[in-house]
Amino acid sequence: MASDLGGPSKGLLGIFGVLLFGSSIASVVLGAITLLRYINVPYDFGQFSLYAASIALITIGGLLLITLIVGVIGALNDNENLRLVTLVLVFLLFSALAVIGAWSMTLVKTNRLQRGIDEDIDYSNKMYANNSDAQKKRVDDLNAQYNCCGRNNYTDFQVGSLPASCCKTKDCDPKNVESIHQKGCSSSNYPSEKVEKVFRMSIISLACAGAVLFGLILYGVLMKHTRGYVAVNH
């Protein structure tokens, strides 16, 4: 049975809708932009995967939109079950956004992300000769994209194990230092660029989490108002 919401309840439902819709769009857009940027990029060093985070944000954004629809239908039709489902879903999605935002922010602010990137690059370079083709491609693409070699420089590699991607040209002589990238990948722009992207993602995720939390509170108040309104009118 449809519920004739009072003025305050309609306002609460409207604000709830704006908050969840805005958070949904922001999550999907951020996730889609990041996914398009990293879907064909094999290198993603460090303990925070931008590719995986982008998939998570797109999924959360889509579920927020579905939850919004369920919540509106539940409120307008005075369906207690749908309203409870909405509260549970909103809480779970808030928690997911908060975890992504808090985890990424912690990694950035404690420099754990920077250290993780350096250590991952170092390990991948040391194990280059024994790595799979996929793992070698991570190192090779990073070297080619940022004109770098090794963690600190080309001397990180043993004699005879220098990757071809460390060369400035395809037909370079690995024994000729002048033909090899001198800069180490840890001192390239890659670590700072990734840290900046993760920090930006943490800010937007936490902002969306805050908006969703506020929406959760408003929907809880809406349920209380709706019960009171229905009780008075019966």
N, C-alpha and C positions, 0 to 999 in steps of 0.2 A: 504494500500500500504506500502510495506517494505521501511524503511528509511535507506539509506546508510550513517551511522554515520561517522563523521570525526574522526581523531585520538584523539583529546582532549575529544570529547564526549564519545568515547569508553572507554577512561581512567576513566572518571567520572562515567560512568555506571558500570565499573568494581569495582571501590572503593565502590560505593553505594551497589553493590551486596555483597561484602565482609563484609561491616559493618552490613547490615541487616541480612545476613546469620549467622555471628558470634553472633550477639545479640539474634537471634532466638534460636540458639543451646544452648547458655549460659542460657537463660530463661527457656527453656524446661528441660535442665539437672538439673538446680537448683530446679525447681519446682517438677520434678519427684523424685529427691533424698529426698526432704523434705516431699513429699506426702507419699512415701514408709515408711519413718520414723514415720509419725504421723497418718497414715490412721487407724491404730488399737489402737491408744493411746487415751483413753478417757479424760485424763487430759491435758488441754491446758489453763492454767490460765493467766489472764491479758487481756488487751484490744486489743491485737494484736494476731490474730489467724494464726498460721503458716500453719495450714491445708488449710484455705481459701486462704491465700496468695500463697500457692503452686499451687492451682487450677488456680488462676488468672495468675500466671507466665506461666504455661503450655499453657493456652489459648492465652495469648499475644504472646508467642513464635510461636505457630502455625499460628496465624494471620500474624505475621511478615513474615513468609515464604511464605504464600499466597500472601501477599502484594508485596513481592519481585518478585514473578513470574509475577504478574499483571504489575508491573512497568517495568520489562524487556520487556515484550510483547508490552507494550504501547510505549516504546522508540524505539524498533526495527521496529515496524510497523507504526510509526509516527501517533499513535492514541491519539488525544488530550484528549478525554474523559477518556481513561484508565490512562493517565498521571495525570489528575486532581484527579481521584479517588485515585491514588497512593499517591499523596501529602496529601490528606485528611486523608487517613488511617494511613500513617506514622506519621502525626501530632497527631492523636488520640492515637496511640500506644505509642508514645513518652510521651504523657501526662500521660497515665496510668502507665508507668514505673516510671516516675518522681514522681507521687503521692505515689506509693508504697515505693520508695526509700526515699523520703523526710519525709513521715509520720513515717516510721520505724526508721529512723535516729533521728528524733525529739524525739520520745518516749525514745530512748536509751540515748541520750545526756542530756536530761532534767530529767532523772531518773523517768519519768512518768511510764515507763514500769515496773521497779522494784517495784514502789509503787503500781501499778495496780495489779501485781502478788500477793503481800503481802495482799492487801485488798480483792482480790478475794478468796485467800486461807482462810483468816480469816472469810469471810462471809459464805463460803461453809461449814466450820467447825461449825460455830455457828448455822447454819440452818440444820445441818446434820440429826437430828432426824426427821425433817419435809420435808426433801428433797425427790425427786423422786428417784427411783432406779438408773436411769442414773446419777443423780447428786451425789448420794452416791458412785457410782462406780468411779467417778472422784477422790474423796477423798481417797477411799480405794486403788486404783491403785497407786496414788501418795505416800501414806504411805508405801505401799509394795515395790515400786520401789526404794524409797530413804530412807527407814528405818527411817521414821519420824512420828511425831504425833502432830496435831494441828498447829497453826501458830507459836507460841513461844515454846510450849511444851504440854504435855498431860493435864496440868492443865487448858487449855483453854476449856476443856469439863466439863460439869456438872457431878456430881456423878451419875453413872448409865447410862450415855449416851456415854461412851467411845466406839468408833468403834472397832470391833474385829481386824481390820487391824492395829491398834496401838500396838497389841501384837507381841512379838518376835516369839512366837510359837502359833500354832492353839489352844492348850489347856491351854493357860496361864490364870492366875487369874488377872483380871483388878485391883483388890485391892492390888496386889503385885507390887509395883513400879519397882522392879528389872526386872519384866517380860514385861515391856512396853518400847517402843522406847522413849528415853529421849530427843532426838533432835527434835526441831520444824522444820516444812517443809520450813519456810521462811529462816532458816539458813542452809538448806541442799544445795546440789549442783544444785538443779533444777532451782532456779531463775537465777543464774549466767549462767547456760548452755543455758537457753532460751534467755537471753539478748545477749549472744555471737552469737547465731544462727540468731537472728533478726538483729544484727549489720552486720553480714556477708551478710545477704540477702539485707540489705540496700545498702551496698557497691557495690555489683554486680548489683543490680537494677539501681542504679545511673550511674554506668559505662555503662550499656546497654542503658540507656536513653541518655547519652551523645553521644554514638556511633550512635544511631538512629537519634538524632538531627543533627549531622554532615551529616548523610546520607540524611536527609531531605533537608538540604542546598545544598548539591551536586546535588540532583535530580532537585531542582529548577534551579540551574545553568545549568544543562544538558538540561532542557526544553528551556531555553533561547538560548543556543548554537545551539540546534536542529532547532529552528525556524529560527535563523540567517543563518544556513547552508543551510536549505531548500530554504530560500528566495534568497540566493546568486546563488544557482544552478538552480533557475527558472527565 
